[in-house]
Amino acid sequence: MTDAPGGPRTYTADGIAVTYDASLCFHAAECVRGLPAVFHPDVRPWITPQAADPDAVAEVVDRCPSGALSSVRTGSSAG
């Protein structure tokens, strides 16, 4: 995980990096419902992208209605 004080935080795993910007989130919980093995708000870190296939993580991130979540494919899976 990387983060700047008060700014977005990035959580990385092989094949994907997920960035979360709390200032944009309106807690629709699409991420939690979509992939609870990765997005678990009661645990820290609350995003563990290594817990699922990068394709599945990217699909759920793309469903975020607020834009608080974004993802970038990394490594050999990028493209």
Secondary structure, DSSP 8 states (H G I E B T S, - for coil): -EE-TTS-EEEEETTEEEEE-TTT-----HHHHH-TTTB-TTSSSSB-GGGS-HHHHHHHHHT-SSS-EEEEE-GGG--
